[in-house]
């Protein structure tokens, strides 16, 4: 039996076509994340994924790609071979150089770590909304970045916008408008998936006592790469 016919037979009970499966897989591989609340398109794709999740998992497993599905907050994130997914004790020893790995610079890594720490703080204080988001003023995030990592947000508006656009693309944060980011009164909504994106070990390293080699020149990296020190850029799922 041809592969296409086999897939069509598997898909028939769900009412999903082979073309719709292809569209879903391409979207997942291109973006690496699917968040139902993000847009109408992602809502439709997420609902489609739920209907054929076992088949999608089988297809991705052929390439050693792991998938984390959070049903409570309705999102899906892919982890390439060599990454540590939530609930996995050890990562595969395979190397992967594909598009699933997002190249993050040191400024992006530092901000993601601080946002995870701020999310944990909001969680302890019971300041999480019904959708799992933590809302933090930009001023508080900037202060935490300076206190913990001796770093500051970019002064140039274009660089600051680019930084926050990158994190929004990863579905880690939300904000009203880019113009607001130039004001100290701006607010950020931190998505709960940041808990899976950044390892607990990285946060412990961030909040622990300072040691030689830590701080602005050796920022711990997000989830799946806690054992490496990024040199200029970090590979993250």
C-alpha positions, 0 to 999 in steps of 0.5 A, a space after each residue: 500500500 502506498 504511504 499516501 493511501 495508508 495515511 488517508 485510511 488513517 485520517 478517514 475517521 477524523 475527517 481530516 484530509 491528507 492536504 490538511 495533515 500536510 498543512 499542519 505538519 508544515 506549520 509545526 515544523 516552520 514555527 515550532 509552536 502552536 498556540 490556540 489562543 494566538 489567532 483564528 488560524 492557530 485555533 483551527 490548526 490546534 483543533 485539527 491537531 487534537 483530532 489526529 494527535 497520534 498520527 502527528 506524533 508518529 510522523 514527527 517521531 520518524 525524525 526524532 522530533 519530540 512534541 509537548 502538548 499542554 492541554 490545559 493551556 492549549 498549546 503544542 511545542 516541538 523539541 528537536 533531537 538533542 533537546 530535553 522535553 518536559 517529563 523526559 529525564 535524558 535527551 537523545 545524543 543526536 545532533 540537529 541543525 534544522 530550522 526547529 532550533 531557534 538562534 537566540 542571542 545573549 540579550 534574548 536568552 537573558 530576557 527569557 530567563 528573567 521573564 521565567 523568574 518573574 513568572 515564578 514570582 507571580 506564581 508564588 504570589 498568586 498573581 496568575 490569571 485564569 488563562 495562566 498568564 502573569 502580567 508584569 510591568 516592563 519597568 519591573 522586568 527591566 529592573 530584574 534584568 539589571 539586578 540579576 544579570 547586570 544587563 539593560 534593555 536596548 536603548 534604541 527603539 528599533 532594537 527593543 522592538 526587535 527583541 520583544 518581537 522575537 519573544 512574541 514570535 516564540 509565543 512567550 509573551 504578549 503586549 498591546 503594541 510596539 509603541 508601548 514598549 518605548 514607555 516605562 508604563 508598558 505591561 507584558 503578559 508572560 505565557 505559562 509555556 515559559 515554564 517548559 521553555 526554561 529549565 529549573 536548573 537555569 533559574 536556580 543558576 540565575 537566582 543562586 549566589 554569584 560565582 566566577 563565570 556567571 552573570 552577563 558574560 555567561 548566561 545560562 541557556 533555556 530548556 534543553 541546553 542547560 549544560 552549555 555556555 552560549 558563545 554569542 548565540 544559543 540554540 533553543 527549541 
